[in-house]
Amino acid sequence: MKSYQVPTILCSIIILVSCQRMKKDRLVLEDLPDKSDLPKNVVFILSDDHRYDFMGFTGKVPHLETPHMDKMAREGAHLQNAFVTTSLCSPSRASILTGQFSHHHGVVDNQSLVPDSVIFFPQYLQKTGYNTGFVGKWHMGEHHSGARPGFDYWVSFRGQGVYYNPTLNINGFEKSFKDSAYMTDLLSQYALEFLDRQGGKQPFFLYLSHKGVHSEFYPAERHLDRYEDKSPSYPKTMFPDKVASNEYNYAEVPEWVKKQRYSWHGVDYMYHGAYDFDQFYQRYTETLLSVDESVGLVLQKLEENDLMKNTIVFYMGDNGFSFGEHGLIDKRQAFEESIRVPLLAYGAGVNSAMHITEMVQNIDIGPTILELAGLKTPKNMDGSSFLPILQGEEISWRDRIYYEYFWERPFPQTPTVHAVRTEKYKYIRYHGIWDNNELYDLENDPEETNNLIRSPQHQELAKALNADLWDWLYQTDGLSIPLRRDYGRKIDHKYKGTY
């Protein structure tokens, strides 16, 4: 009889905690001790599908020109190990705004609505007297363009939006643009308008959320064919039949990864044959150019308006993007190119040429910006402020990060994924399929070419990381896989599948 008591008690605790989390959070402010030297203004620039190493200064793509991101890294801080908790647009954006894992805020796919109980960190800023602005892509399952809580100034659009001739909701009034108006340029224009309104005693926060460089990629006309004569650098895991087995242990690659090669998100049948890989790669790099220009315009405006002396600017991607690694494109999986993102910090209080190696995540953005405003991290947030790290302080910090992705009906090739990544190792667990899990020694195998899950000398390590992953799920109330309603079996002729 005693053998059943612990699970029963544990289940009761999990149910109780889950019920508590469903209650509406309270907007409670806790002040930090006065730090008058902190910059009061914050600009957060978010791009879409921008992987961590596609910036000029990294050297990954020799021909790629990102002078303004390069400037931020050279004269500010480059957080080299920045990760998302879920590599998908809506869940990642919700994690940024709430400081919570996906299994807490409930936005587990691109169709899920944001629960009414969720508080976005700009709401705390508003309550302390900040003037807040949101410009750009909201997404997060809600397909209307109207203002969301936490923002005084609002410019956005429905759903995913379009690159050319969009319709924008500008502070409650919809306006349609013509004459090849380009989305990135328009969003930059309204961000600059918001900055032109600042400069008084009231501190401000601007969230500039770009559509670029989301697939399918359409560069600004001025950048079209800029890189027509440039070739991609193909990763060794893109063509397993062309490399030796000691360079890529293809035998231990999970079957779902192998099968996805010939699919919507695979290099052998990209978007069901609609794209050539080289052109796809070219258009991505060309589309990124306007995002970098937008960063430059924001920095220039802050300088012109004498605002940089007490403003800090962050640049981040909402998730990474694969370009041939393991035969895949897109994101969702837990490989490095999918879960790692660019993260730069520049401006007041940030020393030049800081190369920060601590592992930070998108859930840390809200806590960090709140501390810049003199506020403590709310108890309902999972993230932590990395402001002390930016200021060069030595603090106790995490030695691992956790990742989760939940199976989606529209893209059924990728299973539910959980992963834990330390500075040296990564363990990936797949749920609901009979397949290989994965273990990589990132220190000696950064390209994740040799899955060590069956290696005899790594069995204890795999067991320990698996236990650690489950402990994290227990401790953060992540044991339940969120299910979202679908609307029956329907044939989608465009994607040649069902949902």
Backbone torsions as a table, in degrees:
resi	resn	phi	psi	omega
1	MET	NA	-38.0	-177.0
2	LYS	-64.9	-29.2	-177.4
3	SER	-64.0	-16.8	-179.0
4	TYR	-99.5	-7.0	-174.2
5	GLN	-73.3	-41.1	-177.5
6	VAL	-63.5	-49.4	176.9
7	PRO	-58.5	-39.2	-179.1
8	THR	-64.6	-44.9	178.3
9	ILE	-63.4	-42.6	-179.8
10	LEU	-60.6	-44.0	178.7
11	CYS	-61.8	-39.4	179.7
12	SER	-63.5	-41.1	178.7
13	ILE	-64.2	-43.5	-179.5
14	ILE	-61.2	-43.7	179.4
15	ILE	-63.0	-42.1	-179.7
16	LEU	-62.9	-46.0	179.7
17	VAL	-62.6	-40.7	179.6
18	SER	-62.1	-42.7	179.2
19	CYS	-63.7	-39.9	179.6
20	GLN	-62.6	-38.4	-178.7
21	ARG	-68.8	-22.8	-179.4
22	MET	-77.3	-16.2	178.2
23	LYS	-69.3	151.7	-176.9
24	LYS	-67.7	128.3	177.8
25	ASP	-67.8	150.6	178.4
26	ARG	-100.3	140.4	179.5
27	LEU	-84.4	84.9	-175.9
28	VAL	-111.4	131.8	-179.1
29	LEU	-104.5	137.0	173.6
30	GLU	-126.6	117.8	-178.1
31	ASP	-78.2	145.7	170.3
32	LEU	-87.1	165.0	171.3
33	PRO	-56.1	147.4	-175.1
34	ASP	-58.4	127.7	173.6
35	LYS	-130.4	84.0	-173.1
36	SER	-68.5	-14.1	-179.5
37	ASP	-83.7	-5.1	-179.8
38	LEU	-71.8	141.5	172.6
39	PRO	-64.4	138.4	-175.1
40	LYS	-91.3	-25.5	-175.0
41	ASN	-104.6	145.9	-178.6
42	VAL	-136.2	134.8	169.8
43	VAL	-118.5	124.8	178.3
44	PHE	-116.5	116.2	-179.4
45	ILE	-106.7	123.0	-178.8
46	LEU	-117.3	130.7	173.7
47	SER	-109.4	172.8	-173.9
48	ASP	-117.2	132.8	175.8
49	ASP	60.8	26.2	-179.8
50	HIS	-94.3	111.7	-178.0
51	ARG	-76.9	160.7	-166.8
52	TYR	-64.9	-27.7	-172.1
53	ASP	-106.7	5.1	178.7
54	PHE	-93.9	67.3	171.4
55	MET	-137.8	147.4	-172.6
56	GLY	-53.3	-43.7	-172.7
57	PHE	-69.7	-16.8	179.5
58	THR	-77.0	-23.3	-179.5
59	GLY	79.8	1.5	-178.5
60	LYS	-62.3	-43.7	178.3
61	VAL	-116.7	98.5	-170.2
62	PRO	-55.3	-31.7	-175.8
63	HIS	-90.8	-5.6	-174.1
64	LEU	-73.0	129.9	-177.5
65	GLU	-109.4	110.0	175.7
66	THR	-133.3	67.4	-172.6
67	PRO	-61.7	-30.8	-176.3
68	HIS	-81.0	-35.9	171.1
69	MET	-66.3	-39.1	177.1
70	ASP	-59.3	-40.3	178.9
71	LYS	-63.2	-43.2	179.1
72	MET	-60.7	-40.0	179.5
73	ALA	-72.0	-38.9	-176.6
74	ARG	-72.3	-39.8	-175.3
75	GLU	-105.8	3.1	179.1
76	GLY	-137.4	-139.2	-176.1
77	ALA	-118.2	137.1	172.3
78	HIS	-110.4	112.0	176.5
79	LEU	-87.5	98.9	-166.9
80	GLN	-72.0	-23.7	-176.7
81	ASN	-119.4	67.9	177.8
82	ALA	-103.2	136.2	-174.4
83	PHE	-135.6	158.6	171.4
84	VAL	-102.7	158.3	177.7
85	THR	-84.4	-26.4	173.0
86	THR	-142.8	125.5	-175.9
87	SER	-88.9	74.4	179.1
88	LEU	-160.5	143.6	-169.3
89	CYS	-50.6	-63.9	-172.3
90	SER	-64.8	-49.0	178.7
91	PRO	-58.6	-40.1	-179.4
92	SER	-66.2	-43.7	179.9
93	ARG	-64.8	-36.8	176.7
94	ALA	-67.0	-37.3	178.4
95	SER	-66.4	-37.3	176.7
96	ILE	-62.2	-46.7	-174.6
97	LEU	-76.2	-24.5	-176.9
98	THR	-107.4	-19.8	-173.9
99	GLY	72.4	21.5	-174.1
100	GLN	-122.9	152.9	171.2
101	PHE	-65.7	160.2	-179.7
102	SER	-59.3	-38.7	-177.6
103	HIS	-72.0	-5.9	173.1
104	HIS	-95.8	-51.3	-176.6
105	HIS	-79.6	-17.1	171.8
106	GLY	87.5	-4.3	177.4
107	VAL	-88.2	89.8	-171.9
108	VAL	-100.1	-6.4	177.1
109	ASP	-152.0	-175.3	-176.7
110	ASN	-82.2	-0.3	178.7
111	GLN	-107.2	-16.9	-174.3
112	SER	-68.2	136.5	175.2
113	LEU	-78.6	152.4	174.0
114	VAL	-77.0	123.9	179.6
115	PRO	-59.5	147.4	-180.0
116	ASP	-62.5	-25.4	-176.8
117	SER	-75.3	-13.7	-174.2
118	VAL	-73.8	139.0	175.2
119	ILE	-110.6	130.6	176.2
120	PHE	-91.3	141.7	-173.8
121	PHE	-60.0	-28.8	175.5
122	PRO	-62.0	-21.1	176.1
123	GLN	-63.9	-36.1	175.4
124	TYR	-66.5	-39.3	178.7
125	LEU	-63.2	-43.6	177.6
126	GLN	-56.1	-42.3	-175.6
127	LYS	-66.6	-22.9	177.9
128	THR	-94.8	6.4	175.0
129	GLY	101.4	10.7	177.9
130	TYR	-74.8	144.9	167.3
131	ASN	-91.4	119.6	-172.1
132	THR	-115.9	143.1	178.9
133	GLY	-135.7	140.5	173.7
134	PHE	-122.6	128.5	178.9
135	VAL	-132.9	115.3	172.4
136	GLY	128.3	-147.4	-172.0
137	LYS	-80.5	125.5	174.6
138	TRP	-99.4	-55.6	176.7
139	HIS	66.4	-118.7	175.8
140	MET	46.9	45.8	169.8
141	GLY	75.0	-10.6	-177.9
142	GLU	-103.7	118.0	-171.0
143	HIS	-99.3	36.0	169.5
144	HIS	-118.5	163.9	-172.9
145	SER	-104.4	4.2	-174.9
146	GLY	-70.4	163.3	-176.1
147	ALA	-63.4	144.7	176.1
148	ARG	-108.2	163.6	-178.3
149	PRO	-60.6	142.8	174.1
150	GLY	106.1	-3.0	-173.5
151	PHE	-130.6	133.7	178.7
152	ASP	-89.3	-31.6	-178.2
153	TYR	-117.6	132.0	-170.2
154	TRP	-139.1	124.4	171.8
155	VAL	-138.4	118.1	-177.5
156	SER	-155.6	-170.0	-177.0
157	PHE	-153.6	168.6	-178.5
158	ARG	-74.8	137.1	170.0
159	GLY	50.5	-130.0	-175.7
160	GLN	-78.4	-26.1	-178.7
161	GLY	74.5	-178.8	-179.8
162	VAL	-131.8	157.2	-179.4
163	TYR	-76.4	-38.0	-174.8
164	TYR	-115.0	140.6	175.3
165	ASN	51.8	58.0	-177.7
166	PRO	-81.5	169.8	168.1
167	THR	-110.2	125.1	-177.3
168	LEU	-114.4	144.1	170.2
169	ASN	-92.8	112.4	-176.4
170	ILE	-111.2	98.6	-178.8
171	ASN	51.4	43.4	174.2
172	GLY	97.1	-5.9	-179.6
173	PHE	-119.7	128.6	-177.5
174	GLU	-86.0	137.3	179.8
175	LYS	-134.8	128.9	178.4
176	SER	-99.4	137.2	-176.9
177	PHE	-109.6	148.3	-178.8
178	LYS	-130.8	-166.0	175.4
179	ASP	57.7	42.5	176.9
180	SER	61.0	32.1	174.8
181	ALA	-60.3	133.8	-172.7
182	TYR	-106.8	132.8	-171.8
183	MET	-54.9	-49.2	-176.6
184	THR	-60.3	-40.5	179.5
185	ASP	-65.9	-41.1	-179.8
186	LEU	-65.2	-44.6	179.9
187	LEU	-63.3	-38.1	176.5
188	SER	-62.0	-42.2	-179.8
189	GLN	-58.9	-45.1	-177.9
190	TYR	-75.4	-28.1	173.2
191	ALA	-64.9	-41.6	178.3
192	LEU	-66.5	-35.1	176.4
193	GLU	-61.6	-42.8	177.7
194	PHE	-61.5	-44.3	-178.9
195	LEU	-65.3	-32.7	178.2
196	ASP	-66.6	-20.7	179.8
197	ARG	-84.7	-8.2	-175.6
198	GLN	-93.6	179.3	176.9
199	GLY	121.1	-7.7	177.9
200	GLY	-85.4	-158.2	-179.2
201	LYS	-77.5	-17.7	-177.2
202	GLN	-80.1	124.8	176.9
203	PRO	-68.6	160.7	-177.5
204	PHE	-135.5	157.2	174.0
205	PHE	-135.3	125.7	177.9
206	LEU	-118.2	129.5	176.6
207	TYR	-113.3	103.4	179.7
208	LEU	-100.8	110.8	-169.0
209	SER	-116.9	100.9	-173.2
210	HIS	-80.1	151.3	166.9
211	LYS	-76.2	-39.9	179.1
212	GLY	-65.2	141.0	8.2
213	VAL	-111.0	57.9	-176.7
214	HIS	-69.3	141.7	174.3
215	SER	-70.2	144.8	3.1
216	GLU	-82.6	142.9	-165.7
217	PHE	-87.4	126.0	175.8
218	TYR	-130.5	104.8	-179.1
219	PRO	-73.4	162.8	171.9
220	ALA	-60.5	148.7	-176.3
221	GLU	-56.2	-33.8	-178.5
222	ARG	-69.3	-17.0	-179.1
223	HIS	-106.4	-4.2	-176.9
224	LEU	-61.5	127.1	179.7
225	ASP	68.3	17.6	174.9
226	ARG	-56.8	-37.4	-175.5
227	TYR	-112.4	31.4	-177.1
228	GLU	-59.8	-33.0	-176.1
229	ASP	-96.1	10.1	-179.3
230	LYS	-102.1	144.7	-178.9
231	SER	-108.7	148.0	175.8
232	PRO	-69.0	158.5	168.6
233	SER	-99.7	112.4	-173.8
234	TYR	-80.2	132.0	176.9
235	PRO	-70.2	150.9	-177.0
236	LYS	-64.1	-26.0	-178.8
237	THR	-82.3	2.0	179.1
238	MET	-77.8	-33.8	-176.4
239	PHE	-126.6	80.5	-175.2
240	PRO	-62.1	-26.3	-179.1
241	ASP	-77.1	-6.9	-177.8
242	LYS	-107.2	1.7	178.3
243	VAL	-124.2	154.6	-179.5
244	ALA	-70.0	154.1	-177.5
245	SER	-64.2	-26.0	177.7
246	ASN	-78.4	-9.5	174.7
247	GLU	-95.9	-29.0	178.9
248	TYR	-148.2	109.9	-177.5
249	ASN	-81.5	76.4	-174.0
250	TYR	-68.3	-23.0	-178.7
251	ALA	-62.6	-29.8	-177.3
252	GLU	-98.3	7.1	175.1
253	VAL	-72.3	134.7	179.7
254	PRO	-56.4	146.0	-178.0
255	GLU	-62.0	-34.4	-178.5
256	TRP	-64.4	-32.1	178.0
257	VAL	-68.9	-44.3	179.5
258	LYS	-61.7	-43.3	-177.9
259	LYS	-69.8	-26.5	-178.1
260	GLN	-75.5	-11.6	176.9
261	ARG	-54.5	-41.1	-178.3
262	TYR	-102.8	73.2	-178.0
263	SER	-159.6	-177.6	179.3
264	TRP	-53.8	-38.3	-177.6
265	HIS	-109.8	31.0	178.2
266	GLY	-122.4	152.5	-174.5
267	VAL	-69.9	-19.5	-177.6
268	ASP	-87.6	-10.5	-179.7
269	TYR	-153.8	49.6	-173.0
270	MET	-56.1	125.9	179.6
271	TYR	48.7	40.3	-178.9
272	HIS	55.0	45.9	173.2
273	GLY	85.0	7.4	-175.3
274	ALA	-79.2	-17.2	-174.1
275	TYR	-131.8	147.0	168.0
276	ASP	-90.8	136.6	-174.1
277	PHE	-58.3	-46.0	-176.7
278	ASP	-61.5	-41.3	178.8
279	GLN	-69.5	-37.4	177.5
280	PHE	-58.2	-46.8	178.7
281	TYR	-63.1	-44.3	179.9
282	GLN	-61.1	-46.1	-177.5
283	ARG	-66.4	-32.8	177.2
284	TYR	-62.4	-50.8	-178.1
285	THR	-65.3	-35.0	177.4
286	GLU	-70.1	-37.6	179.2
287	THR	-67.7	-30.6	-179.9
288	LEU	-67.3	-23.8	-176.4
289	LEU	-60.8	-39.9	-178.9
290	SER	-70.7	-29.7	176.5
291	VAL	-66.4	-43.0	177.2
292	ASP	-63.1	-39.9	176.8
293	GLU	-60.5	-38.4	178.4
294	SER	-61.7	-42.7	176.3
295	VAL	-57.7	-44.1	179.3
296	GLY	-62.4	-39.9	179.3
297	LEU	-64.7	-39.1	178.6
298	VAL	-65.4	-46.7	179.3
299	LEU	-61.3	-41.8	179.7
300	GLN	-63.6	-43.0	-179.7
301	LYS	-63.2	-41.6	178.8
302	LEU	-62.6	-39.4	177.5
303	GLU	-66.8	-46.5	-178.2
304	GLU	-60.3	-37.5	-177.3
305	ASN	-91.5	10.7	177.3
306	ASP	56.1	41.5	-178.0
307	LEU	-107.1	-14.0	-173.6
308	MET	-67.4	-25.4	-175.9
309	LYS	-63.4	-22.0	176.6
310	ASN	-133.7	35.0	179.2
311	THR	-130.6	140.3	173.0
312	ILE	-117.1	138.1	-177.7
313	VAL	-115.6	130.5	174.0
314	PHE	-111.9	142.5	170.8
315	TYR	-125.2	132.9	-176.6
316	MET	-149.3	156.5	170.9
317	GLY	-101.6	150.4	-178.2
318	ASP	-82.0	-21.4	171.9
319	ASN	-168.9	167.0	179.1
320	GLY	-83.9	-163.5	-178.7
321	PHE	-161.5	131.6	179.3
322	SER	-88.0	139.5	173.5
323	PHE	-127.4	70.5	174.3
324	GLY	97.8	-15.0	178.8
325	GLU	-58.7	127.1	-177.6
326	HIS	59.0	22.6	178.7
327	GLY	77.4	16.5	-175.2
328	LEU	-114.6	156.9	164.8
329	ILE	-124.2	175.6	179.0
330	ASP	76.9	-150.8	-173.7
331	LYS	-136.6	-141.2	176.4
332	ARG	83.6	-44.0	-178.1
333	GLN	-73.4	173.2	-176.4
334	ALA	-99.6	14.1	175.0
335	PHE	-69.5	158.0	-172.1
336	GLU	-54.7	-46.2	-175.9
337	GLU	-65.8	-15.9	178.8
338	SER	-90.4	-41.9	-172.1
339	ILE	-95.1	-16.2	179.7
340	ARG	-91.0	143.7	-176.9
341	VAL	-135.8	158.3	172.5
342	PRO	-70.6	142.5	173.1
343	LEU	-147.0	117.4	-178.7
344	LEU	-125.6	147.4	175.9
345	ALA	-133.1	137.3	-172.9
346	TYR	-150.3	142.1	174.3
347	GLY	123.7	-152.8	-174.1
348	ALA	-59.5	130.1	175.6
349	GLY	82.7	-0.2	179.9
350	VAL	-108.7	121.5	-180.0
351	ASN	-71.7	154.8	-179.4
352	SER	-71.0	145.5	171.3
353	ALA	54.3	42.4	174.7
354	MET	-83.9	126.8	177.5
355	HIS	-113.1	98.3	-173.1
356	ILE	-93.2	125.6	-175.6
357	THR	-103.0	-10.4	177.7
358	GLU	-59.2	146.7	-179.5
359	MET	-83.4	115.4	177.0
360	VAL	-115.9	161.5	-179.0
361	GLN	-133.4	169.6	179.8
362	ASN	-61.9	-26.0	178.0
363	ILE	-69.6	-10.1	-179.8
364	ASP	-89.9	-10.3	-176.4
365	ILE	-64.6	-51.1	-179.5
366	GLY	-57.1	-53.0	178.0
367	PRO	-56.3	-37.9	-179.3
368	THR	-66.9	-45.5	-179.6
369	ILE	-67.9	-36.6	176.6
370	LEU	-63.8	-38.7	177.9
371	GLU	-66.8	-35.3	174.9
372	LEU	-60.3	-29.0	177.9
373	ALA	-89.2	3.0	178.6
374	GLY	85.1	21.9	-177.1
375	LEU	-116.0	148.2	175.8
376	LYS	-78.9	158.6	176.6
377	THR	-69.0	124.0	177.8
378	PRO	-59.2	150.0	-175.9
379	LYS	-65.0	-23.2	-177.5
380	ASN	-83.8	-1.6	-179.8
381	MET	-90.4	142.6	178.5
382	ASP	-89.3	-20.5	-176.2
383	GLY	-85.8	176.2	179.6
384	SER	-134.5	155.2	178.3
385	SER	-76.9	130.1	174.8
386	PHE	-101.5	16.5	178.7
387	LEU	-57.6	-43.7	178.2
388	PRO	-57.3	-35.5	178.4
389	ILE	-66.1	-41.1	176.8
390	LEU	-60.9	-31.8	-178.5
391	GLN	-88.9	7.6	174.8
392	GLY	82.2	12.1	179.5
393	GLU	-80.7	148.7	173.9
394	GLU	-93.8	113.8	-178.5
395	ILE	-130.6	162.1	173.4
396	SER	-71.8	127.1	-174.9
397	TRP	-137.2	162.0	-177.5
398	ARG	-61.7	148.9	177.4
399	ASP	-110.4	9.7	178.1
400	ARG	-161.2	159.1	176.1
401	ILE	-127.9	159.3	-177.7
402	TYR	-122.1	150.8	-174.8
403	TYR	-136.3	145.5	176.1
404	GLU	-145.7	141.8	174.0
405	TYR	-143.3	135.6	-176.7
406	PHE	-110.1	132.7	-178.7
407	TRP	-47.4	137.4	179.6
408	GLU	-117.3	136.3	178.8
409	ARG	-63.4	-40.3	179.8
410	PRO	-65.7	-22.1	-179.5
411	PHE	-132.1	70.8	-168.5
412	PRO	-75.2	-4.5	-176.9
413	GLN	-68.6	-29.7	-177.6
414	THR	-95.1	122.9	-178.1
415	PRO	-78.9	176.2	170.8
416	THR	-64.3	133.5	-173.3
417	VAL	-126.8	135.3	167.1
418	HIS	-128.2	143.2	-178.6
419	ALA	-149.4	153.1	170.9
420	VAL	-127.5	134.8	-178.6
421	ARG	-127.3	124.1	172.4
422	THR	-100.7	-174.8	178.2
423	GLU	-66.0	-26.2	-176.0
424	LYS	-110.1	-34.2	-172.5
425	TYR	-125.7	157.7	172.1
426	LYS	-134.1	129.6	176.1
427	TYR	-116.6	127.5	-177.9
428	ILE	-120.7	128.6	-179.8
429	ARG	-117.5	133.1	178.6
430	TYR	-106.4	134.5	-175.1
431	HIS	-109.9	135.6	173.2
432	GLY	87.4	5.5	177.8
433	ILE	-134.0	154.5	177.6
434	TRP	-96.4	96.0	-171.6
435	ASP	-160.2	172.6	177.4
436	ASN	-68.9	134.8	160.1
437	ASN	-80.3	-179.9	-175.1
438	GLU	-136.9	146.5	175.9
439	LEU	-141.1	126.1	-177.9
440	TYR	-127.7	142.2	172.0
441	ASP	-92.8	93.6	-173.4
442	LEU	-67.1	-27.4	-179.2
443	GLU	-66.2	-41.2	-178.2
444	ASN	-102.0	-10.9	-176.7
445	ASP	-141.3	65.5	-175.7
446	PRO	-63.8	-21.2	179.4
447	GLU	-88.5	1.9	177.0
448	GLU	54.9	56.3	-177.3
449	THR	-98.0	-16.2	-173.8
450	ASN	-129.0	99.5	178.8
451	ASN	-72.7	118.0	-174.5
452	LEU	-95.7	14.3	-172.5
453	ILE	-62.5	-25.6	178.5
454	ARG	-103.3	1.6	-178.8
455	SER	-67.1	123.2	-177.6
456	PRO	-56.2	-39.6	-177.0
457	GLN	-76.7	-3.9	180.0
458	HIS	-113.0	9.3	-176.4
459	GLN	-66.2	-40.2	179.2
460	GLU	-66.9	-38.0	177.2
461	LEU	-63.7	-46.5	179.3
462	ALA	-60.1	-41.7	179.1
463	LYS	-63.3	-41.5	-179.1
464	ALA	-67.6	-41.8	-179.9
465	LEU	-69.6	-35.4	175.6
466	ASN	-62.4	-44.4	178.3
467	ALA	-63.6	-39.6	178.9
468	ASP	-63.3	-40.5	178.6
469	LEU	-61.8	-44.0	179.4
470	TRP	-68.4	-35.5	176.2
471	ASP	-61.3	-42.1	177.5
472	TRP	-60.5	-44.6	179.6
473	LEU	-62.8	-41.5	177.3
474	TYR	-61.4	-48.9	-172.2
475	GLN	-70.7	-24.4	-177.7
476	THR	-108.6	14.9	178.1
477	ASP	59.5	43.3	-178.5
478	GLY	-109.6	20.1	-176.1
479	LEU	-74.6	-27.2	-177.6
480	SER	-88.8	129.2	175.9
481	ILE	-82.4	118.4	-178.8
482	PRO	-65.3	129.3	176.4
483	LEU	-105.1	139.4	179.7
484	ARG	-121.2	138.2	-176.6
485	ARG	-64.7	136.6	168.2
486	ASP	-112.8	175.0	-171.2
487	TYR	-118.3	44.5	173.6
488	GLY	90.0	173.7	-177.3
489	ARG	-84.4	119.8	-177.1
490	LYS	-136.7	132.9	179.7
491	ILE	-79.8	127.6	177.5
492	ASP	-107.1	106.2	-172.9
493	HIS	-71.0	-29.0	179.6
494	LYS	-64.4	-45.3	-176.4
495	TYR	-94.9	-2.1	179.2
496	LYS	55.6	41.9	-179.1
497	GLY	-147.8	-169.7	177.6
498	THR	-126.4	158.3	174.4
499	TYR	-149.8	NA	NA
